[in-house]
Amino acid sequence: MTLSEVAHIDIGQKEKPGNSGFIDAQLEKDMHAVGWSPGWSWCACIVEKWIWKAFPNRIAELKGIFVPSAVQTFKNLKQAGYSVSMIPTVDSIVFWQHYSGGKAEWTGHTGVVCEAINSTTFKSIEGNTNDNGSRNGDGVYLKSRVVKEDVQDGLKVIGFVTI
């Protein structure tokens, strides 16, 4: 299965309140297996879970690169030599950084591109989001997204990485 096919299976999964766990017991078990702990943001952890399922022979290679911080995971992938693009492609991992007042913060968000509509518009499957597209939500959703150059407040795409 491809990365986006694996991610697609989890669309509709929901978390328990306060990032305390997951309604589906198997999802919670899988999330603990990749290192997630209750209370943590989990978008990067679920992407790691999807990678483990899509690429079981690459778990050792990627171990330690994915951390609960999406922005740090992006930096780790860059430092490890993975290719970064600003153009979405199917099965790439999209990373956002949160901006406030035009300044980058340490927080961010991540997901898996499942459809590249054009060079700036794509659909992604994301964990820890909601209907409004927040970086802190209640489940796994399919979202329509656009790469925006000038973001003063909110999420700004910082790159797409192919594993």
C-alpha positions as a LaTeX table, in Angstrom:
\begin{tabular}{lrrr}
\hline
Residue & $x$ (\AA) & $y$ (\AA) & $z$ (\AA) \\
\hline
Met1 & 0.00 & 0.00 & 0.00 \\
Thr2 & 1.11 & 3.57 & $-0.62$ \\
Leu3 & 1.50 & 6.10 & 2.16 \\
Ser4 & $-1.71$ & 7.92 & 1.23 \\
Glu5 & $-3.64$ & 4.62 & 0.99 \\
Val6 & $-2.50$ & 3.70 & 4.50 \\
Ala7 & $-3.42$ & 7.16 & 5.83 \\
His8 & $-6.83$ & 6.99 & 4.14 \\
Ile9 & $-7.77$ & 4.01 & 6.34 \\
Asp10 & $-7.70$ & 6.23 & 9.46 \\
Ile11 & $-9.96$ & 9.02 & 8.15 \\
Gly12 & $-12.72$ & 9.47 & 10.72 \\
Gln13 & $-10.71$ & 8.21 & 13.69 \\
Lys14 & $-11.33$ & 10.31 & 16.79 \\
Glu15 & $-9.35$ & 11.12 & 19.88 \\
Lys16 & $-10.55$ & 11.17 & 23.44 \\
Pro17 & $-10.78$ & 14.68 & 25.00 \\
Gly18 & $-7.55$ & 16.48 & 25.84 \\
Asn19 & $-5.25$ & 14.34 & 23.65 \\
Ser20 & $-5.73$ & 11.65 & 26.31 \\
Gly21 & $-6.04$ & 8.73 & 23.92 \\
Phe22 & $-8.04$ & 7.37 & 21.02 \\
Ile23 & $-11.51$ & 5.90 & 20.83 \\
Asp24 & $-10.23$ & 3.02 & 18.68 \\
Ala25 & $-8.13$ & 0.70 & 20.88 \\
Gln26 & $-5.94$ & $-0.51$ & 17.99 \\
Leu27 & $-5.12$ & 3.06 & 16.96 \\
Glu28 & $-4.17$ & 3.88 & 20.54 \\
Lys29 & $-1.93$ & 0.79 & 20.68 \\
Asp30 & $-0.29$ & 1.73 & 17.35 \\
Met31 & 0.27 & 5.31 & 18.52 \\
His32 & 1.96 & 4.13 & 21.71 \\
Ala33 & 4.16 & 1.86 & 19.56 \\
Val34 & 5.56 & 4.89 & 17.67 \\
Gly35 & 6.24 & 6.70 & 20.93 \\
Trp36 & 3.14 & 8.88 & 21.42 \\
Ser37 & 2.16 & 9.69 & 25.03 \\
Pro38 & $-1.19$ & 10.99 & 26.35 \\
Gly39 & $-1.40$ & 14.78 & 26.29 \\
Trp40 & 0.94 & 15.20 & 23.32 \\
Ser41 & $-0.06$ & 16.68 & 20.01 \\
Trp42 & $-0.18$ & 13.75 & 17.65 \\
Cys43 & $-0.15$ & 14.81 & 13.99 \\
Ala44 & 3.53 & 13.85 & 13.53 \\
Cys45 & 3.08 & 10.62 & 15.50 \\
Ile46 & 0.24 & 9.40 & 13.28 \\
Val47 & 2.26 & 10.22 & 10.15 \\
Glu48 & 5.05 & 8.07 & 11.60 \\
Lys49 & 2.50 & 5.29 & 12.23 \\
Trp50 & 1.40 & 5.50 & 8.59 \\
Ile51 & 5.03 & 5.35 & 7.42 \\
Trp52 & 5.69 & 2.26 & 9.56 \\
Lys53 & 2.67 & 0.57 & 7.94 \\
Ala54 & 3.53 & 1.66 & 4.37 \\
Phe55 & 7.29 & 1.05 & 4.66 \\
Pro56 & 7.88 & $-1.62$ & 7.33 \\
Asn57 & 11.37 & $-2.30$ & 5.96 \\
Arg58 & 12.37 & 1.35 & 6.63 \\
Ile59 & 11.38 & 1.61 & 10.31 \\
Ala60 & 14.99 & 1.42 & 11.53 \\
Glu61 & 16.09 & 4.04 & 8.96 \\
Leu62 & 13.45 & 6.51 & 10.13 \\
Lys63 & 13.51 & 5.73 & 13.86 \\
Gly64 & 14.20 & 8.89 & 15.87 \\
Ile65 & 13.59 & 11.27 & 12.97 \\
Phe66 & 9.89 & 11.64 & 13.73 \\
Val67 & 9.21 & 13.39 & 17.03 \\
Pro68 & 5.98 & 14.89 & 18.42 \\
Ser69 & 6.93 & 18.32 & 17.01 \\
Ala70 & 6.04 & 18.62 & 13.31 \\
Val71 & 8.53 & 21.48 & 12.81 \\
Gln72 & 11.37 & 19.53 & 14.44 \\
Thr73 & 10.46 & 16.42 & 12.42 \\
Phe74 & 10.73 & 18.52 & 9.25 \\
Lys75 & 14.16 & 19.79 & 10.35 \\
Asn76 & 15.26 & 16.23 & 11.18 \\
Leu77 & 14.21 & 14.97 & 7.74 \\
Lys78 & 16.09 & 17.83 & 6.03 \\
Gln79 & 19.19 & 17.19 & 8.12 \\
Ala80 & 18.99 & 13.45 & 7.29 \\
Gly81 & 19.13 & 14.36 & 3.58 \\
Tyr82 & 15.56 & 13.79 & 2.50 \\
Ser83 & 14.49 & 15.92 & $-0.46$ \\
Val84 & 12.30 & 18.94 & 0.28 \\
Ser85 & 10.05 & 20.63 & $-2.29$ \\
Met86 & 7.49 & 23.43 & $-2.21$ \\
Ile87 & 5.27 & 21.60 & $-4.70$ \\
Pro88 & 2.81 & 18.97 & $-3.43$ \\
Thr89 & 3.06 & 15.45 & $-4.80$ \\
Val90 & 0.95 & 12.43 & $-3.93$ \\
Asp91 & 2.41 & 10.49 & $-0.98$ \\
Ser92 & 4.66 & 13.34 & 0.13 \\
Ile93 & 4.48 & 14.56 & 3.71 \\
Val94 & 3.39 & 18.18 & 4.06 \\
Phe95 & 4.73 & 20.30 & 6.90 \\
Trp96 & 3.38 & 23.60 & 8.18 \\
Gln97 & 4.79 & 26.06 & 10.70 \\
His98 & 2.48 & 28.21 & 12.78 \\
Tyr99 & 2.87 & 31.98 & 12.41 \\
Ser100 & 1.61 & 34.68 & 14.74 \\
Gly101 & 1.93 & 38.35 & 13.83 \\
Gly102 & 4.16 & 37.37 & 10.90 \\
Lys103 & 6.62 & 35.53 & 13.14 \\
Ala104 & 7.32 & 31.81 & 12.98 \\
Glu105 & 6.58 & 29.87 & 16.15 \\
Trp106 & 7.96 & 26.47 & 17.16 \\
Thr107 & 4.60 & 24.76 & 16.64 \\
Gly108 & 3.32 & 23.34 & 13.39 \\
His109 & 1.32 & 20.61 & 11.74 \\
Thr110 & 1.82 & 17.74 & 9.29 \\
Gly111 & $-0.10$ & 15.34 & 7.09 \\
Val112 & 0.13 & 13.20 & 3.95 \\
Val113 & $-0.72$ & 14.50 & 0.48 \\
Cys114 & $-3.30$ & 12.27 & $-1.17$ \\
Glu115 & $-4.08$ & 14.45 & $-4.20$ \\
Ala116 & $-2.02$ & 17.14 & $-5.94$ \\
Ile117 & $-4.45$ & 19.37 & $-7.80$ \\
Asn118 & $-1.80$ & 21.81 & $-9.05$ \\
Ser119 & 1.47 & 23.32 & $-7.83$ \\
Thr120 & $-0.22$ & 25.11 & $-4.91$ \\
Thr121 & $-3.46$ & 23.23 & $-4.23$ \\
Phe122 & $-3.68$ & 19.77 & $-2.72$ \\
Lys123 & $-5.68$ & 17.44 & $-0.49$ \\
Ser124 & $-4.10$ & 15.92 & 2.58 \\
Ile125 & $-4.94$ & 13.45 & 5.30 \\
Glu126 & $-4.11$ & 14.87 & 8.72 \\
Gly127 & $-4.38$ & 13.76 & 12.30 \\
Asn128 & $-5.08$ & 16.08 & 15.23 \\
Thr129 & $-7.13$ & 18.47 & 13.11 \\
Asn130 & $-10.82$ & 19.30 & 12.78 \\
Asp131 & $-13.43$ & 20.51 & 10.29 \\
Asn132 & $-11.91$ & 24.01 & 10.39 \\
Gly133 & $-8.37$ & 22.75 & 9.65 \\
Ser134 & $-6.87$ & 23.59 & 13.01 \\
Arg135 & $-3.47$ & 22.16 & 13.96 \\
Asn136 & $-5.04$ & 21.00 & 17.21 \\
Gly137 & $-8.25$ & 19.09 & 16.67 \\
Asp138 & $-10.15$ & 15.93 & 17.46 \\
Gly139 & $-9.51$ & 13.42 & 14.70 \\
Val140 & $-8.19$ & 12.36 & 11.31 \\
Tyr141 & $-9.63$ & 14.34 & 8.40 \\
Leu142 & $-9.27$ & 14.76 & 4.65 \\
Lys143 & $-8.54$ & 18.44 & 4.06 \\
Ser144 & $-8.27$ & 20.69 & 0.98 \\
Arg145 & $-5.27$ & 22.99 & 1.36 \\
Val146 & $-3.44$ & 25.76 & $-0.52$ \\
Val147 & 0.21 & 26.77 & $-0.30$ \\
Lys148 & 0.24 & 30.47 & 0.65 \\
Glu149 & 3.35 & 32.65 & 0.44 \\
Asp150 & 2.46 & 35.39 & 2.91 \\
Val151 & 1.00 & 34.06 & 6.14 \\
Gln152 & 0.79 & 36.47 & 9.05 \\
Asp153 & $-1.35$ & 34.33 & 11.35 \\
Gly154 & $-1.95$ & 30.62 & 10.99 \\
Leu155 & $-0.30$ & 27.72 & 9.25 \\
Lys156 & 2.28 & 28.23 & 6.49 \\
Val157 & 3.58 & 25.33 & 4.38 \\
Ile158 & 7.32 & 24.99 & 4.93 \\
Gly159 & 7.81 & 22.02 & 2.65 \\
Phe160 & 6.85 & 18.66 & 1.21 \\
Val161 & 9.09 & 15.67 & 1.90 \\
Thr162 & 9.05 & 12.37 & 0.06 \\
Ile163 & 10.19 & 9.32 & 2.00 \\
\hline
\end{tabular}
